[in-house]
């Protein structure tokens, strides 16, 4: 029923929208509480989302055969 080769990639892809919302909200809260600067909050967001996108491409490339 499920192609086990692609389950990990699909899991990351399906969790991406909620991760974006939670990361943005968390970064804004940390910036509002003066724990992070605005630049640090944006870099944190970009690092987390970039890492997830990299993992999706990496796993897809590894399992393409």
Secondary structure, 3 states (H helix, E strand, C coil): CCCHHHHHHHHHHHHHHHHHHHHHHHHHHHHHCCCCCHHHHHHHHHHHHHHHHHHHHHHHHHCCC
